[in-house]
Amino acid sequence: MNLLVTGAAGFIGSRYVAALLASDARDAPRITVLDKLTYAGTLDNLQLDHPRLKFVQGDIRDADLVGKLTAEADQVVHFAAESHVDRSILTASDFVLTNVVGTQVLLDAALRHGVSTFVHVSTDEVYGSIESGSATEEYPLDPSSPYSASKASSDLLALAYHRTHGLDVRVTRCSNNYGPHQFPEKVIPLFVTNLLDGKKVPLYGEGLNVRDWLYVDDHCAGVELVRTKGRPGEVYNIGGGTELTNKELTGLLLEACGAGWDRVEYVEDRKGHDLRYSVDWTKARDELGYRPRHDFTTGLAETIAWYRDNRAWWEPLKRRVAEERA
């Protein structure tokens, strides 16, 4: 079986591919990774010498290239996306072009070439802020940022291809991921690497925004369950089960890195900052047997240890971001 995975030089996609390549099952898929290698993607995340892996650098908006690769694929798992909220607030065009137009190009190619299953990886941010309880898959979409609006648009587009054309589309919506290899502009790796360097960490507003934290490998396991056991045309929430305010998370990171609250710099809150995300993942549990396997305390400790031991991976990335902003 041939699997096309987009965006797999990035954080989550690369962990998903690594898990599939670790399998020695006779039916383990051959994988083609399509990635543009933007600032958030790096070949260091991939096992390029693996016999079941082929890497192709390219843009998911390139219809000719996407058509060629899709013609060779039995299934598609679509991770590729612009995903940083702050960047989307500064300029939304890349988010619309990649997340919406790029998804449309992929869907067209999948339909044209008879792809059997198309898994579209999305985010809990499409639901917007949840005052109480948790969002089920039927919860209304209410995105707040250009990023989440572009993802909600691509979700609806993917589901429309199922309803209009009968394409086997399955959508996943995950909570906040963390773990090794996450680009150091996201909150956990940003705070950890800053603290390891003796710098301050920027905490938005009063730090009361609540997020549910999901270890990246648990997310990838959930995506694989959706690919192999999910139903066409369905949406599946994938959650971690650990809700924390950003201030609570900051306290845990400070303690783990041996730092005090004097290292925290309170900064102006993000525009349109959703107060709380929370997803109900009962459907994935009951239908697919999904459960997060990593408790947050252990997962966070392993993540911090990885960044402490792998400066050679993240220091060049942080220098590049600093140079871009200079």
C-alpha positions as CSV (number, residue, x, y, z in Angstrom):
1,M,0.0,0.0,0.0
2,N,1.3,3.5,-1.0
3,L,0.6,6.3,1.4
4,L,1.1,10.0,0.6
5,V,1.7,12.1,3.7
6,T,1.8,15.9,3.3
7,G,3.7,18.2,5.6
8,A,5.6,15.3,7.2
9,A,8.9,17.2,7.7
10,G,7.1,19.2,10.4
11,F,6.5,18.3,14.0
12,I,3.4,16.1,14.0
13,G,3.6,14.7,10.5
14,S,7.2,13.5,11.0
15,R,6.3,11.7,14.2
16,Y,3.4,10.0,12.4
17,V,5.7,8.8,9.6
18,A,8.3,7.6,12.1
19,A,5.7,5.5,13.9
20,L,4.6,3.9,10.6
21,L,8.2,3.2,9.6
22,A,8.9,1.6,12.9
23,S,6.4,-1.2,12.1
24,D,7.8,-4.4,10.6
25,A,4.4,-5.7,9.7
26,R,4.2,-7.3,6.2
27,D,1.5,-4.8,5.2
28,A,3.3,-1.7,6.5
29,P,2.8,1.0,3.9
30,R,5.4,2.6,1.6
31,I,5.3,6.3,2.3
32,T,5.9,9.4,0.1
33,V,6.3,12.6,2.0
34,L,5.5,15.8,0.3
35,D,6.7,18.9,2.1
36,K,7.6,22.4,1.0
37,L,10.2,22.8,3.8
38,T,9.0,26.1,5.0
39,Y,10.6,27.5,8.2
40,A,8.8,24.9,10.3
41,G,9.9,21.8,8.4
42,T,13.3,20.2,8.4
43,L,14.8,17.1,6.9
44,D,16.4,16.3,10.2
45,N,12.9,15.1,11.3
46,L,12.8,12.3,8.7
47,Q,14.6,8.9,8.3
48,L,15.6,9.7,4.7
49,D,17.6,6.4,4.3
50,H,14.6,4.2,5.2
51,P,13.8,1.9,2.3
52,R,10.0,2.5,2.6
53,L,10.3,6.3,2.6
54,K,10.5,8.7,-0.4
55,F,10.8,12.4,0.1
56,V,9.6,15.0,-2.4
57,Q,10.0,18.7,-1.8
58,G,7.1,20.7,-3.2
59,D,4.0,22.8,-2.6
60,I,0.6,21.2,-2.1
61,R,-0.7,24.0,-4.3
62,D,1.3,22.6,-7.3
63,A,-1.5,20.8,-9.1
64,D,0.9,19.0,-11.5
65,L,3.1,17.6,-8.8
66,V,0.2,16.8,-6.5
67,G,-1.5,15.0,-9.3
68,K,1.6,12.9,-10.1
69,L,2.1,11.9,-6.5
70,T,-1.6,11.2,-5.9
71,A,-1.8,9.0,-8.9
72,E,0.8,6.8,-7.2
73,A,-1.0,6.8,-3.8
74,D,-3.7,4.5,-2.4
75,Q,-4.4,6.8,0.5
76,V,-3.5,10.4,1.6
77,V,-2.9,11.7,5.2
78,H,-2.9,15.5,5.0
79,F,-0.9,17.3,7.7
80,A,0.5,20.2,5.7
81,A,-0.7,23.5,7.0
82,E,0.4,27.0,8.1
83,S,-0.4,26.7,11.8
84,H,1.0,29.5,14.0
85,V,-1.8,31.8,15.2
86,D,0.5,34.8,15.8
87,R,1.8,34.7,12.3
88,S,-1.7,34.4,10.9
89,I,-2.7,37.6,12.8
90,L,0.2,39.5,11.2
91,T,-0.6,38.2,7.6
92,A,-3.3,35.8,6.7
93,S,-2.6,35.3,3.0
94,D,-0.2,32.3,3.4
95,F,-2.8,30.6,5.7
96,V,-5.6,30.9,3.2
97,L,-3.5,29.8,0.2
98,T,-1.9,26.8,1.9
99,N,-4.7,25.6,4.2
100,V,-7.7,26.2,1.9
101,V,-6.4,26.3,-1.7
102,G,-3.7,23.7,-1.0
103,T,-6.3,21.3,0.5
104,Q,-8.6,21.9,-2.5
105,V,-5.8,20.9,-4.9
106,L,-5.2,17.7,-2.9
107,L,-8.9,16.9,-2.8
108,D,-9.2,17.4,-6.5
109,A,-6.3,15.1,-7.2
110,A,-7.5,12.5,-4.8
111,L,-10.9,12.4,-6.5
112,R,-9.4,12.3,-9.9
113,H,-7.0,9.5,-9.2
114,G,-9.4,7.3,-7.1
115,V,-7.6,7.6,-3.7
116,S,-9.4,5.2,-1.4
117,T,-9.1,7.3,1.9
118,F,-8.2,10.9,2.6
119,V,-7.5,11.8,6.2
120,H,-7.6,15.6,6.8
121,V,-5.8,16.6,10.0
122,S,-7.4,19.7,11.7
123,T,-7.5,21.4,15.1
124,D,-9.8,22.0,18.0
125,E,-9.4,25.8,17.4
126,V,-12.1,25.6,14.7
127,Y,-14.7,25.3,17.5
128,G,-13.6,28.6,19.1
129,S,-13.7,29.3,22.8
130,I,-15.7,26.9,24.9
131,E,-17.1,28.5,28.1
132,S,-18.0,25.2,29.7
133,G,-18.2,21.5,28.9
134,S,-16.4,20.1,25.8
135,A,-17.1,20.3,22.1
136,T,-18.4,17.2,20.4
137,E,-17.9,16.8,16.7
138,E,-21.3,18.3,16.1
139,Y,-20.5,21.5,17.9
140,P,-20.8,24.7,15.7
141,L,-17.6,26.0,14.2
142,D,-16.7,29.4,15.5
143,P,-13.1,30.2,14.6
144,S,-11.5,33.4,16.0
145,S,-8.1,33.7,14.2
146,P,-7.2,33.7,10.5
147,Y,-5.5,30.4,11.2
148,S,-8.5,28.7,12.7
149,A,-10.8,30.2,10.1
150,S,-8.6,28.8,7.3
151,K,-8.6,25.4,9.0
152,A,-12.4,25.5,9.5
153,S,-12.7,26.3,5.8
154,S,-10.6,23.4,4.8
155,D,-12.6,21.1,7.0
156,L,-15.8,22.1,5.4
157,L,-14.3,21.8,1.9
158,A,-13.0,18.3,2.7
159,L,-16.4,17.1,4.0
160,A,-18.1,18.7,1.0
161,Y,-16.0,16.4,-1.3
162,H,-17.4,13.4,0.6
163,R,-21.0,14.7,0.4
164,T,-20.8,15.8,-3.2
165,H,-18.5,13.3,-4.8
166,G,-18.5,10.4,-2.3
167,L,-14.8,10.7,-1.6
168,D,-13.8,8.8,1.6
169,V,-12.8,11.8,3.7
170,R,-12.2,11.5,7.4
171,V,-11.4,14.6,9.5
172,T,-9.5,14.7,12.8
173,R,-9.5,17.7,15.2
174,C,-6.8,17.6,17.9
175,S,-6.1,19.6,21.0
176,N,-2.7,21.3,21.7
177,N,0.2,19.0,20.8
178,Y,3.5,18.9,22.6
179,G,6.6,16.7,22.5
180,P,10.1,16.4,20.9
181,H,10.9,18.1,17.6
182,Q,8.2,20.8,17.9
183,F,9.3,24.1,16.3
184,P,10.5,26.4,19.1
185,E,8.0,29.2,18.4
186,K,5.2,27.2,20.1
187,V,4.6,27.8,23.8
188,I,6.2,24.7,25.4
189,P,9.4,24.6,23.3
190,L,9.7,28.4,23.3
191,F,9.4,28.6,27.1
192,V,11.7,25.6,27.6
193,T,14.5,26.8,25.3
194,N,14.3,30.3,26.6
195,L,14.6,29.0,30.2
196,L,17.5,26.8,29.2
197,D,19.2,29.9,27.8
198,G,18.6,32.0,30.9
199,K,16.1,34.2,29.1
200,K,12.6,35.3,30.1
201,V,9.4,33.8,28.9
202,P,6.4,35.8,27.5
203,L,3.1,35.1,29.1
204,Y,0.0,36.5,27.4
205,G,-2.3,38.6,29.5
206,E,-3.0,37.1,32.9
207,G,-2.2,33.6,31.7
208,L,-5.8,32.4,32.3
209,N,-6.3,30.9,28.8
210,V,-7.0,27.1,29.1
211,R,-5.7,24.5,26.7
212,D,-6.0,20.7,26.6
213,W,-2.6,19.1,26.2
214,L,-2.0,16.1,24.0
215,Y,1.4,14.2,23.6
216,V,2.2,14.1,19.9
217,D,2.6,10.4,19.7
218,D,-0.9,9.9,21.2
219,H,-2.2,12.3,18.5
220,C,-0.4,10.3,15.8
221,A,-1.9,7.0,17.1
222,G,-5.3,8.6,16.9
223,V,-4.8,9.7,13.3
224,E,-3.7,6.1,12.5
225,L,-6.9,4.7,14.1
226,V,-9.0,7.1,12.0
227,R,-7.1,6.1,8.9
228,T,-7.5,2.4,9.5
229,K,-10.8,2.1,11.4
230,G,-12.7,5.4,10.9
231,R,-15.8,5.9,8.8
232,P,-16.1,7.9,5.6
233,G,-17.4,11.4,6.0
234,E,-16.9,11.5,9.8
235,V,-15.1,13.9,12.1
236,Y,-13.2,12.6,15.1
237,N,-11.9,14.7,18.0
238,I,-8.6,13.6,19.5
239,G,-7.9,15.0,23.0
240,G,-5.3,14.6,25.6
241,G,-7.3,14.9,28.8
242,T,-5.1,17.5,30.6
243,E,-6.6,21.0,30.8
244,L,-4.3,23.7,32.2
245,T,-4.3,27.5,32.2
246,N,-1.2,29.0,30.6
247,K,-0.2,30.2,34.0
248,E,-0.4,26.7,35.4
249,L,1.6,25.4,32.5
250,T,4.2,28.1,33.0
251,G,4.6,27.2,36.7
252,L,5.3,23.6,35.7
253,L,7.9,24.6,33.2
254,L,9.6,27.0,35.6
255,E,9.8,24.3,38.2
256,A,11.1,21.7,35.8
257,C,13.8,24.1,34.6
258,G,14.8,25.3,38.0
259,A,13.6,28.9,37.4
260,G,11.4,31.3,39.3
261,W,8.6,33.6,38.4
262,D,11.0,36.5,38.0
263,R,11.8,34.9,34.6
264,V,8.2,35.6,33.4
265,E,7.4,38.7,31.4
266,Y,3.7,39.4,31.1
267,V,2.9,40.7,27.6
268,E,-0.1,42.2,26.0
269,D,-2.7,39.6,25.2
270,R,-3.0,38.2,21.7
271,K,-5.8,39.7,19.5
272,G,-8.9,37.6,19.6
273,H,-7.3,35.2,22.1
274,D,-9.8,32.3,22.8
275,L,-10.2,31.7,26.5
276,R,-10.7,27.9,26.5
277,Y,-10.4,25.0,24.1
278,S,-11.8,21.6,25.1
279,V,-12.9,18.6,23.0
280,D,-15.0,15.6,23.8
281,W,-13.2,12.6,22.3
282,T,-15.8,10.0,23.4
283,K,-16.5,9.2,19.8
284,A,-12.9,8.2,19.0
285,R,-12.7,6.2,22.2
286,D,-16.0,4.3,21.7
287,E,-15.7,3.7,17.9
288,L,-11.9,3.3,17.5
289,G,-10.5,2.4,20.9
290,Y,-8.6,5.7,21.1
291,R,-7.0,6.6,24.5
292,P,-4.0,8.9,25.2
293,R,-1.2,6.7,26.6
294,H,1.1,9.4,27.9
295,D,0.3,11.1,31.2
296,F,1.1,14.8,31.1
297,T,3.7,14.7,33.9
298,T,5.8,12.0,32.3
299,G,5.3,13.4,28.8
300,L,6.4,16.9,29.8
301,A,9.4,15.7,31.6
302,E,10.5,13.7,28.5
303,T,9.9,16.7,26.3
304,I,12.0,19.0,28.5
305,A,14.8,16.4,28.6
306,W,14.8,16.1,24.8
307,Y,15.2,19.9,24.4
308,R,17.9,20.0,27.0
309,D,19.8,17.2,25.2
310,N,19.3,18.4,21.6
311,R,20.5,22.0,21.4
312,A,22.0,21.2,18.0
313,W,18.5,20.7,16.6
314,W,16.7,23.8,18.0
315,E,19.4,26.5,18.3
316,P,19.8,27.0,14.5
317,L,16.0,27.2,14.2
318,K,15.8,29.9,16.8
319,R,18.6,31.8,15.2
320,R,16.8,31.7,11.9
321,V,13.6,33.1,13.4
322,A,15.6,35.9,15.1
323,E,17.2,36.8,11.8
324,E,13.9,36.9,10.0
325,R,12.5,39.3,12.6
326,A,15.6,41.5,12.7
